[in-house]
Amino acid sequence: MEEITLAIAVEENTARPAPEDEKLSLGANLAYGLQHVLTMYGGIVAVPLIIGQASGLTPPDVGLLVTASLFAGGLATILQTIGIPFFGSRLPLVQGVSFSGVATMIAITGHGGIQAVLGAVIAASFIGLLITPVFSRITRFFPPIVTGIVITTIGLTLMPVAAGWAMGGNRSAPDFGSQANIQLAAVTLVIVLLLSKLGSAAISRLSILLAIMIGTGIAYAAGIADFSRVTSGPFVALPQIFHFGYPVFDTAAIISMCIVIMVTLVETSADILAVGEIVGTKVDARRLGNGLRADMLSSILAPVVGSFTQSAFAQNVGLVAVTGIKSRFVVATGGLFLVALGLLPIVGRIVAAVPSSVLGGAGLVLFGTVAASGIRTLAKVDYENNMNLIIVATSIGFGMIPIASPGFYEHFPAWVITIFHSGISSAALMAIALNLLFNHLTTGNSDQQSVFVAGTERLIRYQDIASLHDGDYFLNGKLYDANGAEVPLVSAEAH
């Protein structure tokens, strides 16, 4: 009977799918997929808006940049989640235009225009594709101390975004930071918390999406939400191949973008490992390499329709954590929504009409959950008699510099700004470097580490033990021998 029971248990474990392979109903896929889109929509349209305006494009052309980025992000998401041989991590990761290259691309537009940007993205992404085998073999350098630091920093880095949304989103608007905007964000936050407290698991998991819908309805009733522009413009717009002209391959621009691609590979590696930690699935070198290759292939193809480098969206990693929905098919459904938004600008205009304040109230919970997930990962780290505490302290502190003082690196060379303007990449690089220095290159490490280590556990020196006699004991802060006679204690200065 024991053998039969064991065989049944083994068969059940074998048949049980991995968390990311769970298949939900069509309705659940649509609802949770839409929630992913609403979470990252503001971020995915921000980059093309910024680049388009910096390039001096007309409003219709800027609109084409936006729809192209939605379309490319949707295809990249499907490739990453569903995957094909050698491409795609098959994890619940939403892809979209990467923020890490904004400063570099703006600089390139000043010299070669949008064509030079597209050419640099294609060439640098191809180089990134060639070097992915190197990145796919470094998973052993991403233990929980590194992934925990990165996840925590991701959440902390996104908090200013949530605050900006809560204040209205547009800093040049006259009502930015008004009580009305902040109150609307607060109402949305309260709705998220109330829906999360309800006994229904389905409502609790959809709390972010439902709160955004209810908050938008409240905003519309209060006259804050503006849907007047939804019907203006074309209803259908197919992506146009090389609408902005054929790419120009400028050597200096390509070198600049290569730095961006290196940062993107680091951030994507961190996101893949982070979502693997949240989902509870082991990410090996092969899976990481497939994910990075999908990232680079998407970035190579995106400029064909007028988009830019593609990367995983950190806020959607947080959504996986807060909802507990780990299925990659849900995220793939979100990718289909993005493709539809790229083909149907009217749908995009409806989503764009959601007030930023509503997104800010929901984002406060969402991004805070990312940081909390990182803290939970860091709780698994061993801090006894090692330098892990100082690794965490230094890395998170270093990652907070561009958040606390955005202009900290403005007088440094462009490549320094490109690498360290992001708190995520700053913390990731510092965590990797310090982990290598203290936990892998152990030659030269002192057996009596710094005060940070001494504070993590109780330490007794061998010479102190050698001074004790058999039967000695401490009582009320005094030392006594086996006969009960007090042993005098002398200060270190008396030795």
N, C-alpha and C positions, 0 to 999 in steps of 0.2 A: 504493500500500500504506500509506503514511503517513497519507493521508486516511482510509482505511478504519479503520486502527487508532485514529486520533483520534476518528472517529465512534463506534466501539465504546466507547471510554473515556468519551465524553460521555454515551452512552446508559446505561452502567453507573452513572455518577455521578447521572444523573437518576433512575434506577430505585431507587437505594439509599435506603431510608427514613431519616428523621431518627433519632438515637439513642433519643429518647423514644417513637418510634412502633414500636419493635421488638416483634414478637409472639413470645412464648415458648410452650412447651407448657403444657397445662392443669396438669400436675403442678408445673412450675416456677412458674407463676403462683400456685398454692395455697401452695407452700412459702415462696416469697419474700414473698407477701402476708401470710402468717401471721407471718413474721419482723418485718414492719413493725408489725403489731398488738402483738406481744409487746414490741417496743421502746418503744412509746408508751402502752401500756395503763395503767401506773402514773401517768403524767402526766395522762391524760385523765380518770381517776376522781378525782384529787386535788382539783380545783376544786369539783365538786359536793359532795364530802364536806365540804370546808371551809365552803362557803356554806351547806350544809344544817345543819351543826352550829351555825354562827353565827346562823342564822335560828330555831333552836330547833325544827326539824322532828323528827318521830318517826323512828325507824330505818326503818320501811317507806317513809316519804316520802323519806328520804335515798336509799334504794335506788332509788326511782323517778327521782330526780334523776340518779343514776349511769347507769341504763339509758337515760334520755332523752339524756344527753350522748353515750353510745356510739352511739345511733341517729342523732342529729343529726350527729355527727362522720363517720359512715359516709356519709350522704347528701351532706354537704359535700365529702368526699373524692372521691366519684364525680363530683360536679358540677365540681370543680376539675380532675380528670384527664381525664375524657371530654369534658366541656364541651358547651354548647349555644350557639347564636349570641349573641355579646356577653358570655357568662359562661363562665369557666373558662380557665386558662392552658394547659391540656393539657400539663402537666409533672408529673413524679413527686413530687407534694406531698401529704402526709398532713395532713388538717385535723382540728382538735379544739378543745376549749374553751381559750380563751386565758388564760394566767396574768396578763397585764398588768392585768386589771381586778379581781383578787381583793380588794385593799385597798379600792378604791372601792365594790365591791358589798357588802362587809361593812359599810362605813359607811352605805350606803343601807338595809340591812336594819334598822339601829338606829332608823330614822325611819319607814320605810314598809313594812317587811317584804319578803318575797319577791316580792309583787306589784309593788312599786315598782321592784325590780331588773329584773324582766321587762319592765315598761313602759319603763324607761330604756334597756335594751338595744335594744328595737325602735325607739324614736324616734331614738336616737343612731346606730344602724346605718343607718337610712334617710337621715339627714343625710350619713353617710359615703358612702353609695351615690351621692348627688348630687354630691359633690366628687371622686369618683374620676377624672373627666377631667383634673383638675389634677395629680393624682399620676401619671397615666399618661404625662405629657409631661415628666417630669423624669429620664428614663433617662440623659441626657448628664451629669447631676450624680452618677452612680454609676459612675465609672471603676473600674479594678482596685484603685486605692488605697483606695477606699471599700468596695467589696465584700470585698476582702481583710481589711480591718480588722474588718468585721462578721462574716465567717466565723470569723476567729480568735477574736473575742470570744465568739461563740456557743459554740465549743468550750470556752473557758476558763470561761465562765459555768456550763456544765453539769457541770464537774468536781466542784463541791461536791455536786451531786445524786448523782453516781456514788459519792462517798465516803459520803454518808448512806445510800445503799442498801447499800453494802458493810458498813456497821456495823449493819445490821438494819432500817433504814427508819423505824421508830417510835422517836422519841427518848425517849418516856416509858416504853418497855418496859424491864424490868429487865436484859435481856440486850443492850441497845443498846451497841455497841462491844466486845462480848465477843470473845475469841479465836476461838470457834467460828464466829461470823458472818464475821469477817475471813478466817479460814482457808478457809471455803466460797467466799468471793469470790475468794480467791487461786487456789483449785483451778479455779474456772470460768475465770478469766483464763488459766491455764496450758492448759486445754483449748482455748480460743479460739486461742491461739498454736500449739499442736500441730496442730490441724485446719487452720489457715491454712498450715502448712508442708508438708502432704501434697501429693503430686503431683496429686491429683484436683482439677480446677478446680471441679466441682460441690460437693464437700465443702468446699473452701476458701471458696467464696462463701456457703455455708450455715453457716459456722463459728459465727456468733453464735447462730442458732437451735438448732443441734445442741448447742452448749455449754450453752445455757439448759436444754435437755431433759435432758442428761446431769447437769448440776449439780443440777437438781430431783430427779432419781432418787437421786443421792448424798445429798441433803438428806433425802429421805423415808426412806432406809435408815438414816440417822443419827438419825432422830426429830425433825428440825428442821421439815420441811414438814408442814403440817396440812391434810388434805383432809376433815376430819370435817364441815365445814359445807357441803360441795358439794351434798348432797342436801336441805338444809333450804331451805324457801321454794318459790315456784312455779317450775315448769319453763318456762312460757311467760308472758310479760307484754307485752301490746301497749301502745305509748305512748298516754297519755291526753291528750286535748286540754284545755289550760288546767285541769289537775288541781288546781293550787294557786290557782285563782281567776283572774279576768280581770285583765290588767295595769293598773296604776295609773300614769298619766303625770304625774309630779311634775317641775316645771320645774327645781328645783335638782338633782335626781337626774339629769335628762337632760343638764344642762350638765356635771356631773361625768363622766358616761359619754362625752360628746363628746370629752373629753380622752383618755379611754381609747381611743376609736375612732381618734383621730389617731395615738396610739402604735401601735395595732394596724396601721394602714395603713403606717406606717414600717417596722415589723417584717416585715409580709407582703411589702412591696416588697423588702426586703433578702433575705428567704428566696427569693422568686421569682428575683431576680437571682443569688443564690448557687447555687441548684440549676441555673440555666441555665449558670453558669460550670462547675459540676461535670460536667453532662451534655455540655457542649460545644455548646450551642444558643444562638443569638442571641436575646435578649429585647428586642423593640422596644416602643415606647409602646403599640401596640395590644394586644400580648400581655400586657403588664403591667396595662393597664386591664381586660382581660377577667378576669385573675386577681383583681384587687382587687374588681371587681364581684361575682364569685362569693363572695368572702369576706364582703362586706356583705350579699348576698342570703341567704346561709346564716345570718348573724347575725340577720337580721330574722325568719327563719322558725323558728330554733331555740327561742325562748321559747314558741312555740305548743305544743311538746311538753314544755317544762320545762327547756330548756337555756339556754346563755348565748352570749356572743360567740365566733365561730369564727376560728381563725387557723392558719397552717401550723406544723407541729411541727418545731423545729430538729433534734431528735435523729434524725428520719427523713431529714433532709437529709444527716446524717452517715452514715446507713446506706446511702444511695445511693452515697456516696463510698467507703465501706469495702468494699462488695460488688461495685461496678462494674456493678450491674444498674440500667440507666437507663430501662427501659420504664415508661411511665405506666400500662400495663394491669396490671402487677404491683401497683402502688399502688391502682389501682381495685379489684382483687381484695381487697386489704386493706380497702378501704371496704366491700365486701360482707360481709367478716368482722365489721366493726364493726356493721353493720346487724343481722347475725345475733345478735351479742352483745347488742344492744339489745332483741331480741325473745326471746332465750333466756337468761335470767339464770343458768341452771345452767352454761352454757358460760362466762359471765363469772366465775362463782365458781371454776371450774377454773383459769382463767388467773390470777385473783387469788390463788390458792393458791401460785403460784410465789414462793419466798422472795425477799425484797428483796436479800439478800446475793448470790444468783445473778445478779440483774439488775445489781448493782453491779460484779461482776467483768467482765461483758460490757460494761457501760457505760463502764468505764475505757478500753477500746480504742475503743469507738464514738465517745465524745465527744472523745477525743484525736485521732481521725482528722479530726474537724471542724476543730479548731485547726490540724492539719497541712495541711489543704486551704487554709486561709486563708493560712498562711505561704507555701505554694507560689504562691498568687495574688499575694501581696505581693512575691515574688521577681521578678515580671514588671514591677514599677514602676521607672521611671527616677528615680534619686536624684541625678543629676549636676546641680549648679548650680541647685538649686531647694529648696523647703521641704518636700518630701514626707516626709523623714525625721522632721521635727518634727511633721508632721501625724499620722504613724503613732504616734509616741511619745506625743503628747498624747492622742489619741483612745483608744488602748488603755489608757493609764493612767487616763483618766477613766472608762472602762468598768469598770475593776477596782475602783473605789471601793465600789460597793454589794456587791461580792463579798467584798472584804477586810474591810469594815466595814458590815454590813447595817443598822446603826442610824444611819448617817452623816446621813441626811436626816430623822430622826424629829422634829426640832424645826422643820422647814420647813412651809409651807402644804401642804394636801392635794394641790393640783395639781402641786406640785414633786415630792412623793413619788411620785405616779402616773406622772410622766414619767421620773424618774431612778432609781427603785428598781430598774429592770431595767438590768443592765450592757449588754445588747444595744442597747436604745434609747438609753442614754447615749452609748455609743461611736458608734452610727450618726449621731445628731444632731451630735455633735462633729466627726465625720469629714466630714459634709456641709458644716457651717458653715466648717470650716478649709479644705476644698478650694475652696469658693467664695471665701473671703477671699484665699488665696494663689495659686490657679491660675486663677481667673476674674476677680476684681476686682484686676487687676494694677497699677492706678494707685497710685503711692506706694511700690511695692516697690523696695527698694534694689538697686543693681547689685553691692553687696558684702553678701551675706546674712549670716546669723548664723553662729556658730561651728559649728552643726550642719551647715551646708552646706560650710564650709571643710574639715570632717573627712571629707567624702565623696569628694573628688577633689583632685588637685594643682592649685594655683592660682599663677600668676605675674603680678605686676602689670606694667602697661605701663611705668611709670617704671623698674622694675628692668631690663627688657629694653633700654630706651633707654640705660642706663648701660654696657652691654656693647659691646665692640668686635669687629669681624670677626676670627674665629680664636680668641677666648677659649674656654677649656674648663675643666671641673671635673675634679679627680683627687684621690681620697682626702680629700675635704672641703675642698680648697684650690682657688682660682681662679688660672689661669695665662693669660697672653696668648699671642698667636700665636708669639712667640719663645721661649716657655718660662719667662718671668720671672713670678714669683709676684706677683699683685695683692693688696695688703692689703685685708682685710675689716674694716669698722668696724661697731660695734653701732648699733642704731636710735637709742640715746640720744646718739650722737656727732653726729647730723645737726643 
